[in-house]
Each structure stands twice: as structure tokens, then as C-alpha cells.
Amino acid sequence: MRTAVELAHDINDYFEGRAGIEIEAAVDSEGPPADRYPVQVTLFDNNLELLKDVAKDVKDYLEEQDDVIKVADSLSENSDGVSGSSLVLDRDSLYSLNPFSVIGVLRDKLDVKELATFELNDEDWKLVTKYDETYTNLDQIRDVNLPPLAPRLPSSKVSDVVYDTKEVTTANIQRLDGKRFVRIKAQVADGVDPLKVQADLNEYLSADKLDELGLAEDALKIGGEADAIASSFTDLLVALVIALFIIYVLLVAFFRSLVAPMIIMTAIPLGLVGAFPAVSAVTGQLGFLELLGVVAMAGVVVNVTILMIDFANQLVNQGMTVQQAIATSIAVRYKAIFLTQMTIFGGLMPLAIYSPFWRGLALVIIFGIIASAVLSIFTTPILYVWSKGKIARKKREQVVEKTPVYEAPVVEEQVQKSEDTYVPPSEGEIRDMIQRIVQNRDNLDQNQENR
């Protein structure tokens, strides 16, 4: 059994060089179907003639761009003012009781059946089939035979059951948010970034240009691939914020600390140091899948710092100093950290090499976890020692503030002096002085023990 690639190659070989035909078979790319018109803008106004003039102006601008190969607009695809005829059935005819029988016959004669659509020479074509091409005017339609409504009733012609014909004009009115609009879209050449073409078009349709065209400032709405990417970015950024919050809450519950989870989560911005340069060098843009890789990477890179800090806390509880504990933790856990990164590297490298669609996501995760693992070995010990030292200093300050300060009583020596005679203290006064000195010493010793 041939693969899709081989079948497409055989089809191209078969039609190559055939005069009057140009066919190219290709295999669908990975991921969701690509928009044929990735560059789009929608302009609003209730004046249909103004919208037609605006559409022509924007189409002329896009057709002048070298990177644009095809331009279309919604007014041309769904044009207004289509003329037609309405047949009024005779009320005395039995066919007026069942007008669908007449409609069914005429549809079989006149209706166009669309079988498929395809693109040839940068133009859209429809493959249709018709049952009969002999009916080109109303007289021929009036001559169409109608089947009898019952077995014993005679057959009739359309002219027998129609007594009047009215000319009608259809109007295809398109509205969005209650306003008429025109959507201009462009197809870009292979290898061209549609976001760049969209940005140039947005710059062309500035506020001054809209005023020149007679449109309001809010008459412009960006569409196409740029709008889809912007919406996806918003959703993923919200998902990233929620993911970071959940990770932090789980770490706080596990470590029973507000500081340790912050140190652990520093691994996430360190991963971006390796992810963004890798994506910039290989794919050249930060798209939906690349941002999805950032969200996935955030949940992976924290494993490295969790291993180091958890083991270091265990060693500190066993009596090691903070510096010795974190150094030992890195030395012991290094092998597990290295093997974890290598397994992820080996699992995602085939996607980065052989799958262009998933390459951006794989590169973000691979180089993000490698950069985070390497840089965390240097940054995590510094932050860990700093945080532990700061916590210890804060505890000492709290102990000093809570310790009562003992004020020793002042010993007043009563020395009686006279002009001629010195009177020494009595034996009882000396005994009291010694007792106060001993009591002061005991109080000082007790105060030292409390500290």
C-alpha cells in the first residue's frame, strides 16, 4: 500500500507537462487546517455603496503587494441585485394546492448541482452538473410538461397552471453586530509570514485612512490568522497564570513555607533563558504551540529545585548547617536531576527534528529544562542560604524583643561623714549589702540562661 506522500508524487508525475492543465497534489500538513486566506479585515458601515468603494481601495492596495497572490471580498462572492422571475400559479388549478410538485419539476430541469470546488491557476473553480441546458428563457420554461397529480388526470404544461409572471430582484444582505460589512481577505505566497502582511495592512488602515474613506474609527475589525493567534495567546496566558498559582499553592502546602516555593519557582524564568533563544534561532517566531510549551515547561522545571530543597531541609533537620546541607543535596541529587533531563531530552528530540509542526513546542521544553537545570544548580543554593539566614536573623530579633530586661537595684552606701570622724557601717548594714549583691548576681545568671 502506497503512502500519501508517494501517491501525491505519482499524481504530480502523471500530470506534469500536460498542455492546458496545471495540477499539484500535496499532502495535508500537520495540525489544524490552514486558512486559505490568513490575512483578513472586516469593515462596517450601513452604506452599501461606501462599502463597495472601500473594498475596492483595500483590494487595490493588497494586489500591489508582492507577497499577496490572491484577493477576494465578501461583496463579490455574495453580490446583491440578482434579477429573476416569479411564477404565479392559477388558484383554480389543482397544482396550486401542491406548488411543490411544480417546483420539483423545474428544479430537476434547471437546477445546478455543485459536485466539488478546486483551485486552478490561482482561481477558484466549481465542478457542477446540469440536467438540461435547453431552457434559456421563460417561453421554454412555460412549455415544460408537468406530471399528472393523479393517475386519471391529464398531464399539463407550466403555461396551463401559471397565469402571471413577475420580475423580482433579490438582495443578499449581510450583517454583523447589526451593521452591514465587507470582509476583504488575501492569500499570501508560500514561505511568506501572513502576520507581516496583516501588520502592513493594519498600518495602511490607520485612523486617518479610515476617516479619508468615510468610515468611523471603530469600523475596522482585524480577522484572519492574526486574530486567531491573539485570541489563543490570551487564553494561554490566562492558563499560564492559573498554572503558576496552582503550583505555588501546592508547594506552600507541602513545604509549609511561603519562601521555599518562591525559590523553587525561580526555575521557571531560568527556563525561559534557554527556551526563547532556541525558538528564535530555529523557528523565528513565538506562536501558539511555543507558548503552550512554556506552560508545559513550567510544570516540569520545578522538579529540579524541589529535589534539591526538600533533601536540603531533611539534612538541616538532622543537624547539618545550611551551607553543608544544600551542598550535599546538590552532590547527592545531581545524578537524578541529570537523568530526568536526559529522558525528557530524548523523548522530545525526535519531534524537534522530524516534525516541523511540533518543533517549536519541543524546542521550548527541551532547552527550557536544560537551561533551568544548569542555572538552578548555581542560583538555588544562593537563594536557599540567603533565605535561611534571613529567617534565622528574624527569629533572633524576635527573641531579643520578647526577653525582659532586668534592672538591678541601685545600692546606696550610706557613709556618714563628719568634719572630724568617719563612722563605719554597722554589721547589719554590711549583711544587707552582701545579700543584695548575691541576689543581683543570681538574677544576672538567670537572665543569661533565658537568652
C-alpha positions as CSV (number, residue, x, y, z in Angstrom):
1,M,0.0,0.0,0.0
2,R,1.4,3.4,-1.0
3,T,1.7,6.2,1.4
4,A,0.0,9.6,0.9
5,V,3.4,11.2,0.0
6,E,4.0,8.5,-2.7
7,L,0.5,8.9,-4.1
8,A,0.9,12.7,-4.3
9,H,4.3,12.3,-6.0
10,D,2.8,9.9,-8.6
11,I,-0.1,12.2,-9.4
12,N,2.3,15.1,-10.0
13,D,4.4,13.0,-12.3
14,Y,1.3,11.9,-14.3
15,F,0.1,15.4,-14.9
16,E,3.5,17.0,-15.4
17,G,4.0,18.5,-18.8
18,R,0.4,18.1,-20.0
19,A,-0.8,21.0,-22.1
20,G,-3.6,23.2,-20.8
21,I,-3.7,21.7,-17.3
22,E,-1.8,22.5,-14.1
23,I,-2.4,20.2,-11.2
24,E,-0.3,19.9,-8.0
25,A,-1.1,17.2,-5.4
26,A,0.2,17.7,-1.9
27,V,-0.2,16.0,1.5
28,D,-2.1,17.9,4.2
29,S,0.1,19.5,6.7
30,E,0.1,18.5,10.4
31,G,-2.2,20.2,12.8
32,P,-5.4,22.0,12.1
33,P,-6.3,23.0,8.5
34,A,-4.6,26.2,7.4
35,D,-6.8,29.1,6.4
36,R,-6.5,29.7,2.7
37,Y,-6.9,33.5,3.4
38,P,-4.9,34.1,6.5
39,V,-5.0,37.9,6.0
40,Q,-8.4,39.4,6.7
41,V,-10.1,42.7,7.7
42,T,-13.7,43.5,8.2
43,L,-15.1,47.0,7.7
44,F,-18.5,48.1,8.9
45,D,-20.9,50.7,7.6
46,N,-24.6,50.8,6.7
47,N,-23.9,52.5,3.3
48,L,-23.5,49.7,0.8
49,E,-22.1,51.9,-1.9
50,L,-19.5,53.2,0.5
51,L,-18.5,49.6,1.4
52,K,-18.1,48.8,-2.2
53,D,-15.7,51.8,-2.7
54,V,-13.8,50.9,0.5
55,A,-13.5,47.2,-0.6
56,K,-12.0,48.3,-4.0
57,D,-9.5,50.6,-2.3
58,V,-8.3,47.9,0.1
59,K,-8.2,45.3,-2.7
60,D,-6.1,47.6,-4.9
61,Y,-3.6,48.0,-2.0
62,L,-3.3,44.3,-1.4
63,E,-3.0,43.5,-5.1
64,E,0.0,45.8,-5.3
65,Q,1.9,43.8,-2.6
66,D,4.4,41.3,-3.9
67,D,3.7,38.8,-1.2
68,V,0.0,38.6,-2.0
69,I,-1.1,36.2,-4.7
70,K,-4.9,36.5,-4.5
71,V,-7.5,38.9,-3.0
72,A,-11.2,38.4,-2.5
73,D,-14.1,40.2,-0.7
74,S,-17.5,39.2,0.6
75,L,-19.4,41.6,-1.6
76,S,-18.1,40.0,-4.8
77,E,-18.7,36.5,-3.5
78,N,-22.3,37.3,-2.4
79,S,-23.3,40.0,-4.8
80,D,-26.6,41.9,-4.5
81,G,-29.1,42.8,-7.2
82,V,-29.7,39.4,-8.8
83,S,-32.7,39.5,-11.1
84,G,-35.2,36.8,-11.6
85,S,-38.8,35.9,-12.4
86,S,-41.6,34.7,-10.1
87,L,-44.3,32.4,-11.5
88,V,-47.8,32.9,-10.0
89,L,-49.9,29.8,-10.1
90,D,-53.6,29.9,-11.0
91,R,-55.7,29.4,-8.0
92,D,-58.3,27.4,-10.0
93,S,-55.6,24.8,-10.9
94,L,-55.1,21.8,-8.8
95,Y,-51.4,22.4,-8.9
96,S,-51.9,25.5,-6.7
97,L,-52.8,23.1,-3.9
98,N,-49.4,21.4,-4.3
99,P,-47.0,24.0,-5.7
100,F,-44.0,21.9,-4.6
101,S,-44.8,19.5,-7.4
102,V,-44.2,22.3,-9.9
103,I,-41.1,23.4,-8.1
104,G,-39.7,19.9,-8.1
105,V,-40.1,19.5,-11.9
106,L,-38.5,22.9,-12.6
107,R,-35.6,22.2,-10.2
108,D,-34.8,19.0,-12.0
109,K,-34.8,20.8,-15.3
110,L,-32.9,24.0,-14.2
111,D,-31.1,23.4,-11.0
112,V,-27.3,23.3,-11.0
113,K,-25.7,20.6,-8.9
114,E,-22.4,21.5,-7.4
115,L,-20.1,18.5,-7.1
116,A,-16.8,20.0,-5.9
117,T,-14.7,23.1,-5.7
118,F,-11.0,23.4,-6.6
119,E,-8.3,25.9,-7.3
120,L,-6.6,26.2,-10.7
121,N,-4.2,28.8,-11.8
122,D,-4.9,30.9,-8.7
123,E,-8.6,30.9,-9.4
124,D,-11.5,29.2,-7.7
125,W,-13.5,26.8,-9.9
126,K,-16.7,24.9,-9.2
127,L,-17.4,21.5,-10.7
128,V,-21.2,21.4,-11.4
129,T,-23.6,19.4,-13.4
130,K,-26.9,20.3,-15.2
131,Y,-29.7,18.0,-16.2
132,D,-30.8,20.1,-19.2
133,E,-29.4,23.2,-20.9
134,T,-32.2,23.8,-23.4
135,Y,-34.2,26.0,-21.1
136,T,-32.9,29.5,-21.5
137,N,-36.0,31.7,-21.4
138,L,-39.5,31.9,-19.9
139,D,-41.2,30.6,-23.0
140,Q,-39.3,27.4,-22.9
141,I,-40.0,27.0,-19.2
142,R,-43.7,27.5,-19.8
143,D,-43.6,24.6,-22.3
144,V,-42.3,22.2,-19.6
145,N,-44.6,19.2,-19.1
146,L,-45.9,18.6,-15.6
147,P,-46.8,15.1,-14.4
148,P,-50.4,14.4,-13.6
149,L,-51.4,14.8,-10.0
150,A,-53.4,11.6,-10.1
151,P,-53.5,8.6,-12.4
152,R,-56.7,9.5,-14.2
153,L,-55.9,13.2,-14.5
154,P,-54.3,14.5,-17.7
155,S,-50.8,16.0,-17.8
156,S,-50.4,19.7,-18.1
157,K,-47.8,22.3,-19.0
158,V,-46.4,25.1,-16.9
159,S,-48.3,27.5,-19.1
160,D,-51.6,25.8,-18.1
161,V,-51.2,26.4,-14.4
162,V,-49.4,29.8,-14.4
163,Y,-51.5,32.9,-15.1
164,D,-48.9,35.7,-14.3
165,T,-45.1,36.3,-14.2
166,K,-43.4,38.9,-12.0
167,E,-39.9,40.3,-12.3
168,V,-38.2,40.2,-8.9
169,T,-34.8,41.4,-7.6
170,T,-33.1,39.6,-4.8
171,A,-30.9,41.4,-2.3
172,N,-28.3,39.5,-0.3
173,I,-28.0,41.5,2.9
174,Q,-25.1,40.5,5.2
175,R,-25.0,42.0,8.7
176,L,-22.7,41.5,11.7
177,D,-23.4,43.1,15.1
178,G,-26.4,44.9,13.4
179,K,-24.3,46.6,10.8
180,R,-23.5,45.9,7.1
181,F,-20.0,44.8,6.5
182,V,-17.5,43.9,3.8
183,R,-14.7,41.4,4.5
184,I,-11.5,41.6,2.4
185,K,-9.2,38.7,2.6
186,A,-5.9,37.9,0.9
187,Q,-3.9,34.8,0.2
188,V,-0.1,35.0,0.5
189,A,2.7,33.2,-1.3
190,D,4.4,30.2,0.1
191,G,7.0,31.0,2.7
192,V,5.6,34.4,3.4
193,D,4.7,35.3,7.0
194,P,1.0,36.3,6.9
195,L,1.4,38.2,10.2
196,K,3.8,40.6,8.5
197,V,1.3,41.2,5.6
198,Q,-1.5,41.6,8.2
199,A,0.6,44.1,10.1
200,D,1.3,46.2,7.0
201,L,-2.4,46.2,6.1
202,N,-3.3,47.3,9.7
203,E,-0.9,50.1,9.3
204,Y,-2.4,51.1,6.0
205,L,-5.9,51.2,7.5
206,S,-4.9,53.8,10.1
207,A,-7.4,56.2,11.8
208,D,-6.6,58.9,9.2
209,K,-7.1,56.4,6.3
210,L,-10.5,55.3,7.7
211,D,-11.5,58.9,8.0
212,E,-10.4,59.5,4.4
213,L,-12.5,56.6,3.3
214,G,-15.5,58.0,5.2
215,L,-15.6,55.3,7.9
216,A,-15.7,55.6,11.7
217,E,-12.7,54.8,13.8
218,D,-14.4,51.7,15.2
219,A,-15.4,50.4,11.7
220,L,-12.3,48.2,11.5
221,K,-12.0,44.7,12.8
222,I,-8.9,42.6,12.4
223,G,-9.5,38.9,11.4
224,G,-7.7,36.0,9.9
225,E,-4.7,34.3,11.4
226,A,-3.6,37.3,13.4
227,D,-6.9,37.5,15.3
228,A,-6.8,33.7,15.9
229,I,-3.2,33.9,17.3
230,A,-4.1,36.9,19.5
231,S,-7.1,35.0,21.0
232,S,-5.0,31.9,21.6
233,F,-2.3,33.9,23.2
234,T,-4.8,35.5,25.6
235,D,-6.2,32.1,26.6
236,L,-2.8,30.6,27.1
237,L,-1.5,33.5,29.2
238,V,-4.5,33.1,31.5
239,A,-3.8,29.3,31.6
240,L,-0.1,30.0,32.5
241,V,-1.1,32.4,35.4
242,I,-3.5,29.8,36.7
243,A,-0.9,27.1,36.4
244,L,1.7,29.1,38.3
245,F,-0.8,29.9,41.1
246,I,-1.7,26.2,41.5
247,I,1.9,25.2,41.6
248,Y,2.7,27.8,44.3
249,V,-0.3,26.7,46.4
250,L,0.7,23.1,46.2
251,L,4.3,23.9,47.2
252,V,3.2,26.0,50.1
253,A,1.0,23.2,51.4
254,F,3.9,20.7,51.1
255,F,6.8,22.8,52.5
256,R,4.7,24.7,55.0
257,S,6.5,27.8,53.9
258,L,5.9,30.9,51.8
259,V,9.6,31.5,50.9
260,A,10.6,28.0,49.8
261,P,8.0,27.8,47.0
262,M,9.3,31.2,45.7
263,I,12.8,29.8,45.5
264,I,11.6,26.7,43.7
265,M,9.6,28.7,41.1
266,T,12.6,30.7,40.1
267,A,13.4,27.8,37.9
268,I,10.6,28.8,35.5
269,P,12.1,32.2,34.4
270,L,15.5,30.5,34.2
271,G,14.0,28.0,31.7
272,L,12.9,30.9,29.5
273,V,16.6,31.9,29.3
274,G,17.1,28.8,27.2
275,A,13.7,28.4,25.5
276,F,13.4,31.8,23.8
277,P,16.8,31.9,22.1
278,A,16.3,28.3,20.8
279,V,12.9,29.2,19.3
280,S,14.2,32.4,17.9
281,A,17.2,30.7,16.2
282,V,15.2,27.8,14.7
283,T,11.6,28.8,14.0
284,G,12.0,32.6,14.3
285,Q,8.6,33.3,15.9
286,L,6.7,32.7,19.2
287,G,3.4,31.1,18.2
288,F,0.6,29.2,19.8
289,L,2.5,25.9,20.3
290,E,5.6,27.7,21.6
291,L,3.6,29.3,24.3
292,L,1.9,26.0,25.0
293,G,5.4,24.6,25.5
294,V,6.1,27.3,28.1
295,V,3.0,26.2,30.1
296,A,4.2,22.6,29.9
297,M,7.7,23.5,30.8
298,A,6.6,25.4,33.9
299,G,5.3,22.2,35.5
300,V,8.5,20.3,34.6
301,V,11.4,22.5,35.6
302,V,10.3,23.0,39.2
303,N,11.1,19.3,39.8
304,V,14.8,20.1,39.9
305,T,14.6,22.6,42.7
306,I,12.0,20.6,44.6
307,L,14.5,17.7,44.8
308,M,17.3,20.0,46.0
309,I,15.4,21.9,48.6
310,D,13.5,19.0,50.0
311,F,16.6,17.0,50.6
312,A,18.5,20.0,52.0
313,N,15.7,20.6,54.5
314,Q,16.0,17.0,55.7
315,L,19.7,17.4,56.2
316,V,19.2,20.7,58.2
317,N,16.7,18.9,60.4
318,Q,19.4,16.2,61.1
319,G,21.8,18.9,62.4
320,M,23.8,20.0,59.3
321,T,24.5,23.6,58.7
322,V,22.5,25.3,55.9
323,Q,25.6,25.6,53.7
324,Q,26.6,22.0,54.2
325,A,23.0,20.8,53.6
326,I,22.5,22.5,50.3
327,A,25.9,21.5,49.0
328,T,25.3,17.9,50.0
329,S,21.9,17.9,48.4
330,I,23.2,19.0,45.0
331,A,26.0,16.4,45.1
332,V,23.6,13.6,46.0
333,R,20.7,14.6,43.8
334,Y,22.7,15.6,40.8
335,K,22.5,12.2,39.1
336,A,18.7,12.0,39.5
337,I,18.4,15.6,38.1
338,F,20.7,14.8,35.1
339,L,18.8,11.6,34.2
340,T,15.5,13.3,34.4
341,Q,16.5,16.0,32.0
342,M,18.1,13.4,29.6
343,T,14.9,11.3,29.4
344,I,12.9,14.4,28.5
345,F,15.5,15.4,26.0
346,G,15.5,12.0,24.4
347,G,11.7,11.8,24.3
348,L,11.2,15.2,22.6
349,M,14.2,15.4,20.3
350,P,12.5,13.3,17.5
351,L,9.6,15.8,17.4
352,A,12.1,18.7,17.2
353,I,13.9,17.1,14.3
354,Y,11.3,15.3,12.2
355,S,8.1,17.3,12.9
356,P,8.0,20.9,11.7
357,F,4.6,21.4,13.3
358,W,5.6,20.4,16.8
359,R,9.2,21.6,16.6
360,G,8.5,24.9,18.4
361,L,6.8,23.2,21.4
362,A,9.6,20.6,21.6
363,L,12.4,23.1,21.5
364,V,10.8,25.2,24.3
365,I,10.5,22.3,26.6
366,I,14.0,20.8,25.7
367,F,16.1,23.9,26.0
368,G,13.9,25.3,28.8
369,I,14.5,22.3,31.1
370,I,18.2,22.1,30.2
371,A,18.8,25.8,30.9
372,S,16.8,25.7,34.1
373,A,18.6,22.6,35.4
374,V,22.1,24.1,34.8
375,L,21.3,27.6,36.1
376,S,19.4,26.3,39.1
377,I,22.5,24.5,40.4
378,F,24.1,27.9,40.9
379,T,21.1,30.1,41.8
380,T,19.2,27.8,44.1
381,P,22.0,27.4,46.8
382,I,22.5,31.1,46.9
383,L,18.8,31.8,47.4
384,Y,18.4,29.0,49.9
385,V,21.3,30.1,52.1
386,W,20.2,33.7,51.9
387,S,16.6,32.9,52.8
388,K,17.6,30.6,55.7
389,G,20.0,33.2,57.1
390,K,17.3,35.9,56.9
391,I,14.8,33.7,58.7
392,A,17.3,32.9,61.4
393,R,18.1,36.6,61.9
394,K,14.5,37.4,62.2
395,K,13.9,34.8,64.8
396,R,16.9,36.1,66.9
397,E,15.4,39.6,66.7
398,Q,12.1,38.3,67.9
399,V,13.7,36.5,70.9
400,V,15.6,39.6,71.9
401,E,12.4,41.7,71.7
402,K,10.5,39.2,73.9
403,T,13.2,38.8,76.6
404,P,12.5,41.1,79.7
405,V,15.3,43.4,80.7
406,Y,16.2,43.2,84.4
407,E,17.2,46.4,86.1
408,A,19.5,45.9,89.1
409,P,18.6,47.9,92.1
410,V,21.0,50.7,93.0
411,V,22.9,50.1,96.2
412,E,23.2,53.2,98.2
413,E,26.1,53.3,100.5
414,Q,25.3,55.3,103.4
415,V,28.5,56.8,104.6
416,Q,28.3,59.1,107.4
417,K,30.8,61.8,107.3
418,S,31.6,64.5,109.6
419,E,34.1,67.1,109.7
420,D,36.3,65.1,112.2
421,T,35.1,61.5,112.5
422,Y,34.3,58.6,110.0
423,V,31.7,56.2,111.2
424,P,31.9,52.7,109.6
425,P,28.7,50.8,108.6
426,S,27.2,48.5,111.2
427,E,27.3,44.7,110.9
428,G,23.6,44.5,109.9
429,E,24.1,47.0,107.1
430,I,27.0,45.0,105.8
431,R,25.0,41.8,105.9
432,D,22.2,43.5,103.9
433,M,24.6,44.8,101.3
434,I,26.1,41.3,100.8
435,Q,22.6,39.8,100.4
436,R,21.7,42.3,97.7
437,I,24.9,41.7,95.8
438,V,24.3,37.9,95.8
439,Q,20.7,38.4,94.7
440,N,21.8,40.7,91.8
441,R,24.3,38.0,90.7
442,D,21.6,35.3,90.7
443,N,19.3,37.5,88.7
444,L,22.0,38.2,86.1
445,D,22.8,34.4,85.8
446,Q,19.1,33.7,85.3
447,N,18.8,36.4,82.6
448,Q,21.8,34.9,80.7
449,E,20.2,31.4,80.8
450,N,16.9,32.8,79.4
451,R,18.8,34.4,76.5
